[in-house]
Amino acid sequence: MLAALVRTPGRAAGLLRRAAAGVREDLDAAIARDPATDSRLEMALASPGLHAIWTHRVSHELWDRGATLPARVISHVARAATGVEIHPGATIGRRFFIDHGMGVVIGETAEVGDDVMLYHGVTLGGRSLEPVKRHPTLGDGVTIGAGAKVLGNITLGHGAQVGANAVVTKDVPSMCVATGIPAKVRPCEPGTDPEATLYDEPALWI
């Protein structure tokens, strides 16, 4: 791959431009979701969630190219450095953000859409030992609260919200809220803000 880029400097420049644009996009998405900072530089230097995401983008590229061992080594190093474990086989969309980061686990066959946000302690885990699609699929704009476990080959529709510490083992429809153990889906009322609905039960955020 490196040799090919050297022979085609135009392609290399294009890849660098896209990578830089992606980094800026991730930074701006993180700043929009984190009221503790409004500085790109601070976010770039001091956000373990972003460091984990950026490292994953590298390891995932290697994984897709068949370099599975280097990909796993990179993800292992990232886990030690950030406290976030993302399998290189997982598919992650644009503007993904992990707030705080520590304890997040994302399994090999997980698929995460664009504009998704996870808090610390979230697990996107499997419920099968078979080599099949065994981890969740998250649509665009999903938010998952701290400590929640989303398990198995299930789908969270776009805009779905999962309360803190919930255990989700069944599909959650788009724009709906799942809370509790086991998680129950609240009715999807037209015009209701799913994030605001989470605050109806403050204990879920403890």
C-alpha positions as CSV (number, residue, x, y, z in Angstrom):
1,M,0.0,0.0,0.0
2,L,2.8,2.5,0.9
3,A,4.7,1.7,-2.3
4,A,1.5,2.3,-4.3
5,L,1.1,5.7,-2.6
6,V,4.7,6.6,-3.3
7,R,4.2,5.9,-7.0
8,T,1.0,7.9,-7.1
9,P,1.6,11.2,-5.1
10,G,-1.7,12.6,-6.2
11,R,-3.5,9.7,-4.6
12,A,-1.5,10.1,-1.4
13,A,-2.4,13.8,-1.3
14,G,-6.0,13.0,-1.7
15,L,-6.0,10.4,1.1
16,L,-4.3,12.9,3.4
17,R,-6.9,15.6,2.6
18,R,-9.7,13.2,3.3
19,A,-8.1,12.1,6.6
20,A,-7.6,15.7,7.7
21,A,-11.2,16.5,6.8
22,G,-12.3,13.5,8.8
23,V,-10.3,14.6,11.8
24,R,-11.8,18.1,11.7
25,E,-15.3,16.6,11.4
26,D,-14.7,14.3,14.4
27,L,-13.3,17.2,16.5
28,D,-16.3,19.5,15.7
29,A,-18.8,16.7,16.4
30,A,-17.0,16.1,19.8
31,I,-17.0,19.8,20.7
32,A,-20.7,20.0,19.9
33,R,-21.5,17.2,22.3
34,D,-19.0,18.1,25.1
35,P,-19.8,21.4,26.9
36,A,-16.5,21.1,28.9
37,T,-14.4,22.4,26.0
38,D,-14.7,24.5,22.8
39,S,-11.1,24.1,21.7
40,R,-10.2,21.8,18.8
41,L,-6.6,21.6,20.2
42,E,-7.7,20.6,23.7
43,M,-10.1,18.0,22.3
44,A,-7.4,16.6,20.0
45,L,-4.9,16.3,22.8
46,A,-7.1,15.2,25.7
47,S,-10.0,13.1,24.5
48,P,-9.4,9.4,24.9
49,G,-12.6,8.7,23.1
50,L,-11.4,10.5,20.0
51,H,-7.9,8.8,20.2
52,A,-9.7,5.4,20.3
53,I,-11.8,6.3,17.3
54,W,-8.9,7.6,15.2
55,T,-6.8,4.5,16.0
56,H,-9.7,2.3,15.1
57,R,-10.0,3.9,11.7
58,V,-6.4,2.8,11.0
59,S,-6.8,-0.7,12.4
60,H,-10.1,-1.2,10.5
61,E,-8.4,-0.2,7.2
62,L,-5.7,-2.8,7.9
63,W,-8.4,-5.4,8.9
64,D,-10.3,-4.9,5.6
65,R,-7.0,-5.3,3.7
66,G,-6.4,-8.7,5.4
67,A,-3.6,-7.5,7.8
68,T,-5.5,-8.9,10.8
69,L,-2.6,-9.4,13.1
70,P,-1.3,-5.8,12.9
71,A,-4.9,-4.6,13.2
72,R,-5.4,-6.5,16.4
73,V,-2.1,-5.3,17.8
74,I,-2.9,-1.7,17.1
75,S,-6.4,-2.1,18.7
76,H,-4.7,-3.8,21.7
77,V,-2.3,-0.8,22.2
78,A,-5.2,1.6,21.8
79,R,-7.2,-0.2,24.5
80,A,-4.2,0.0,26.9
81,A,-3.8,3.8,26.2
82,T,-7.5,4.8,26.2
83,G,-9.5,2.3,28.1
84,V,-11.7,1.8,25.0
85,E,-11.8,-1.6,23.2
86,I,-13.0,-1.5,19.6
87,H,-12.4,-4.6,17.6
88,P,-10.8,-3.7,14.2
89,G,-13.6,-5.6,12.4
90,A,-16.3,-3.2,13.8
91,T,-17.8,-0.7,11.3
92,I,-17.9,2.8,12.6
93,G,-19.7,5.7,10.9
94,R,-18.8,9.4,10.7
95,R,-18.9,11.9,13.6
96,F,-18.9,9.1,16.2
97,F,-18.1,10.3,19.7
98,I,-17.3,8.4,22.9
99,D,-17.6,10.7,26.0
100,H,-15.1,9.9,28.8
101,G,-14.5,6.6,27.1
102,M,-13.3,4.3,29.9
103,G,-14.8,0.8,29.8
104,V,-16.4,1.0,26.3
105,V,-16.3,-2.3,24.4
106,I,-17.4,-2.6,20.8
107,G,-17.4,-6.1,19.3
108,E,-16.2,-7.4,15.9
109,T,-19.5,-7.4,14.0
110,A,-21.0,-4.3,15.5
111,E,-22.1,-1.7,12.9
112,V,-22.4,1.9,14.1
113,G,-24.1,4.6,12.0
114,D,-23.3,8.3,11.7
115,D,-23.6,10.9,14.5
116,V,-23.7,8.2,17.2
117,M,-22.7,9.0,20.8
118,L,-21.7,6.5,23.6
119,Y,-21.0,7.3,27.2
120,H,-18.5,5.5,29.4
121,G,-19.0,1.8,30.3
122,V,-21.1,1.0,27.2
123,T,-20.9,-2.5,25.7
124,L,-21.9,-3.4,22.2
125,G,-21.6,-7.1,22.8
126,G,-22.5,-10.5,21.4
127,R,-24.7,-13.3,22.6
128,S,-23.3,-16.1,20.4
129,L,-20.0,-17.9,20.1
130,E,-20.7,-18.7,16.4
131,P,-18.7,-16.9,13.7
132,V,-21.8,-15.0,12.5
133,K,-23.2,-11.4,12.8
134,R,-23.5,-11.4,16.6
135,H,-23.2,-7.8,17.7
136,P,-25.7,-4.8,17.4
137,T,-26.4,-2.5,14.6
138,L,-26.9,1.2,15.5
139,G,-28.6,3.6,13.2
140,D,-27.7,7.2,12.7
141,G,-28.1,9.6,15.7
142,V,-28.3,6.9,18.4
143,T,-27.3,7.8,22.0
144,I,-26.4,5.2,24.6
145,G,-26.1,6.2,28.3
146,A,-23.4,5.3,30.7
147,G,-23.0,1.6,31.6
148,A,-25.6,0.3,29.2
149,K,-25.2,-3.1,27.6
150,V,-26.6,-3.7,24.1
151,L,-26.3,-7.3,23.3
152,G,-26.7,-9.6,20.3
153,N,-27.6,-9.2,16.6
154,I,-30.2,-6.5,17.2
155,T,-31.0,-3.1,15.7
156,L,-31.4,0.3,17.3
157,G,-33.1,2.5,14.8
158,H,-32.1,6.0,13.9
159,G,-32.4,8.5,16.8
160,A,-33.0,5.7,19.4
161,Q,-31.9,6.5,22.9
162,V,-30.8,4.0,25.6
163,G,-30.9,4.9,29.3
164,A,-27.9,4.5,31.6
165,N,-27.3,1.0,32.9
166,A,-30.0,-0.5,30.6
167,V,-29.6,-4.0,29.3
168,V,-31.0,-4.2,25.7
169,T,-31.4,-7.5,24.0
170,K,-34.3,-6.7,21.6
171,D,-34.7,-4.2,18.7
172,V,-35.4,-0.6,19.6
173,P,-37.5,1.3,16.9
174,S,-36.3,4.6,15.5
175,M,-36.8,7.6,17.8
176,C,-37.8,5.5,20.7
177,V,-36.3,5.2,24.2
178,A,-35.3,1.9,25.9
179,T,-34.7,1.9,29.7
180,G,-34.3,-0.6,32.5
181,I,-33.1,-4.2,33.1
182,P,-34.3,-5.9,30.9
183,A,-34.8,-2.8,28.8
184,K,-38.4,-1.9,27.9
185,V,-39.2,0.4,25.0
186,R,-41.3,3.4,25.8
187,P,-44.1,4.2,23.3
188,C,-42.9,6.4,20.4
189,E,-45.1,9.4,20.7
190,P,-45.0,11.8,17.7
191,G,-43.2,15.0,18.4
192,T,-41.6,13.7,21.5
193,D,-37.8,14.4,22.0
194,P,-36.4,10.9,22.9
195,E,-33.5,12.5,24.8
196,A,-35.8,14.6,26.9
197,T,-37.8,11.4,27.7
198,L,-34.8,9.9,29.4
199,Y,-35.0,12.5,32.1
200,D,-38.5,11.4,33.1
201,E,-36.7,8.8,35.3
202,P,-33.6,10.5,36.8
203,A,-32.6,7.3,38.6
204,L,-31.7,5.8,35.2
205,W,-28.8,8.2,35.0
206,I,-27.2,7.1,38.3
